[in-house]
Amino acid sequence: MGNCMRRSEKLTAEIVARDGAKVYPTVRLHGSPKSILAAYIRLALLHKAVSLDFVASEAEGTVTLQVGSEVISGSRETLLRFIDARFPGPSLSPSRREEETTSLLASLTRLHHISLLWHVERMLKWADDLKTRGAKRIVDPSVGTPRMEIRKFARSYSDVHEVMMEHAQMEETVLFPIFEKADRGLAKAAKEEHARDLPLMNGIKEVIKSVGVLDSGTPDYHEALYTLSTRLKSLQGQCKQHFAEEEVELLSLMEALELSKEQELSALEQCFEVMQGTHSRLLKFLLDGLPPHEAMKYLDLISKCRDNEKMESMLQLIVK
């Protein structure tokens, strides 16, 4: 997980989230599948690209790491310091100052923006490569024929589309009413942006369908690939502009709303509730679009959910 794109000599443009495991000893993580600490440490280890063996145990409060003859257990901070020292890569330890001063709702929304922009860029690069290759067969057998690759492209874009739609619904259902109470009309422009993006997003799905049924190598096929690339480029530009405007005009005001801790936690839980698809089968997809330290922040937000059953169901998607 984490948004580092694979470097490969293959021609395929299908972009995955991270490299395969480096040459490190297998790390055994002992902990409960229901433990927030076990899920947190597992995600940290995945960002280090190690070979990981998760060993389920009944002790929910205890997490143990075993690397060769080394065995260590303790608090989250202790385990993260060990992982950062033992395996090279970006530091995963969170900034306590940032945790204390950043609005939970603003943090959640910004992390969604980061992930969505990365996934849109990934789809655009893939579309550009399809356009360049045209109907040429690819070297990577895991992608298959041009038609098989288009089906994979369609599934991946469908995931992007679903997360983006749920994100917009979350903002309109939970965040915008909060802003409206503070300043009537504050969220009007953002709602209009959502309405503007929808036809373009749906149009891209239709173009992908067209590419999937056209004969590769024909002029219509090449034209459809060109249209696909152009529309994804437009979507990228609109998303960048829309997200930047939201962060400057809305999210920057979140602290001024002076929500109580109870109000903010309740709103955060509502966000998870609205985005059910994203926080079930697409949670790993969302996390793939985040740099390692940002993905760790997202797990911190999940851990604040006071409904233990819901929190555990999300964690199990990471731990299993």
HELIX and SHEET records of a PDB file:
HELIX    1   1 ILE A   36  HIS A   47  1                                  12    
HELIX    2   2 ARG A   76  ARG A   86  1                                  11    
HELIX    3   3 ARG A   96  THR A  101  1                                   6    
HELIX    4   4 LEU A  104  ARG A  133  1                                  30    
HELIX    5   5 PRO A  146  MET A  170  1                                  25    
HELIX    6   6 GLU A  171  LEU A  175  3                                   5    
HELIX    7   7 PHE A  176  ALA A  182  1                                   7    
HELIX    8   8 LYS A  188  VAL A  213  1                                  26    
HELIX    9   9 PRO A  219  GLU A  249  1                                  31    
HELIX   10  10 LEU A  251  LEU A  257  5                                   7    
HELIX   11  11 LYS A  261  VAL A  274  1                                  14    
HELIX   12  12 LEU A  283  ASP A  288  1                                   6    
HELIX   13  13 PRO A  292  SER A  303  1                                  12    
HELIX   14  14 ASN A  308  VAL A  319  1                                  12    
SHEET    1   A 4 LEU A  52  ALA A  56  0                                        
SHEET    2   A 4 VAL A  27  GLY A  31  1                                        
SHEET    3   A 4 THR A  64  VAL A  67 -1                                        
SHEET    4   A 4 GLU A  70  SER A  73 -1                                        
END                                                                             
